[in-house]
Each structure stands twice: as C-alpha cells, then as structure tokens.
Amino acid sequence: MTKELETKPRGKSRMRSEIVEAMRGLHKVGAVSDGALEKTTLRMLGKDALPKVEAMSPAEIAAVRERTGISQAVLAGFMNVAVNTVSQWERGERQPTGAALKLLNVVKHNGLDALR
C-alpha cells in the first residue's frame, strides 16, 4: 500500500485520490478506454495525485548501476546523457533532476530492461 493511500487525504484531496483509484480500477477491467483515461487532466486530479520521484544519493546511483552490472557508459547510453554526467552524479558533483531522476528510479525499481 502506498503512503498516499495510508495518509487518507481529506476534502478535495481525498475525493481526487478516490477518483484516481476508481479510474485506474475501471481501466484495469476494461470499463474505461485508454483514450478516456488519457483525457484525465492534472486539473481534475490535482498535483498530489502524481507519483513522487525519490531523490537519490551518489552512493544510491552507483549502487543501482552496479546492481545491474553495467558501466557508467552503458547507463549513460540508456539514459541518453553524457558519461561525464553519470560520473558527476556518482561523485556528488551534480544531482540528477527531472526525466533523468525519473529514469534512475525506474531502473532502481524495475531494472534496466524497463528502458529497452
């Protein structure tokens, strides 16, 4: 169970959470089409309905890469960033943000095959 569901939001936030869950459930069983699900807007759901992306320390980034058994160059290629960028993340000179951070989290939770 996610933290979002455990905290039981109140008011509009709670209603949004329930709508999101209902839409996902209906989509799973085929009662809501892909198109209808895609038409759901952020205004309808609220920003808190979006999944949170966890920040990663330099050690965590290196551990994710090492656990998958790949070099910095291979990870950089999969993420479409420079090898130097991955090196700087692992040394703590820069921090991944935006899409790069999201991709690192995808690899962390689902493995490198999720990026193929």
CORFEN-V320228 format. One record per residue. N is the residue number from 1. SS is DSSP state (H for helix, E for strand, - for the rest). PSI is psi in whole degrees, 0 to 359 (NA if undefined). OMEGA is omega in degrees with one decimal (none if undefined). Layout:
# CORFEN-V320228
N/SS/PSI/OMEGA  N/SS/PSI/OMEGA
This chain:
# CORFEN-V320228
1/-/135/-177.4  2/-/159/178.0  3/H/326/-179.0  4/H/319/-178.5  5/H/329/-178.0  6/H/329/-175.6  7/-/347/179.4  8/-/80/179.5  9/-/159/-178.5  10/-/161/173.3  11/H/224/-177.3  12/H/322/-179.3  13/H/318/178.3  14/H/316/-179.8  15/H/317/178.5  16/H/315/179.9  17/H/319/179.4  18/H/322/177.7  19/H/316/179.0  20/H/311/-179.6  21/H/319/179.6  22/H/316/179.0  23/H/317/179.0  24/H/317/178.7  25/H/315/179.0  26/H/325/177.8  27/H/318/179.9  28/H/320/-177.6  29/-/4/175.4  30/-/7/-179.1  31/-/341/177.3  32/-/127/-177.6  33/-/163/175.7  34/H/318/-179.1  35/H/316/180.0  36/H/322/179.1  37/H/322/179.7  38/H/337/-178.5  39/-/352/176.2  40/-/129/-176.1  41/-/161/177.8  42/H/326/178.2  43/H/321/179.8  44/H/321/-172.5  45/H/325/-174.1  46/-/149/-176.8  47/H/331/-178.5  48/H/351/178.3  49/H/344/-179.8  50/-/146/179.3  51/-/143/179.0  52/-/144/177.0  53/-/122/-177.2  54/-/136/174.3  55/-/154/-179.3  56/-/136/177.0  57/-/163/176.5  58/H/319/179.7  59/H/321/178.5  60/H/320/179.8  61/H/313/178.6  62/H/320/-179.5  63/H/320/177.8  64/H/314/-179.5  65/H/314/-178.7  66/H/322/179.1  67/H/327/178.5  68/H/352/175.8  69/-/37/-178.4  70/-/161/177.5  71/-/169/175.6  72/H/322/-179.1  73/H/320/179.7  74/H/315/178.4  75/H/317/179.0  76/H/318/179.2  77/H/316/179.1  78/H/327/-176.7  79/H/355/-179.8  80/-/44/174.6  81/-/169/178.5  82/-/149/177.3  83/H/320/179.0  84/H/327/179.1  85/H/314/178.5  86/H/318/178.5  87/H/316/179.1  88/H/323/176.2  89/H/314/-176.2  90/H/335/176.9  91/H/353/179.6  92/-/13/179.3  93/-/332/176.4  94/-/161/176.7  95/-/137/176.7  96/-/142/178.0  97/-/171/173.1  98/H/228/-175.6  99/H/324/-180.0  100/H/317/178.6  101/H/320/177.9  102/H/315/179.6  103/H/320/176.9  104/H/319/177.8  105/H/323/177.1  106/H/314/178.6  107/H/318/-179.7  108/H/316/-174.1  109/H/335/-173.4  110/H/358/-179.5  111/-/169/-176.3  112/H/330/-179.3  113/H/338/179.1  114/H/341/-179.8  115/H/359/-179.0  116/-/NA/none
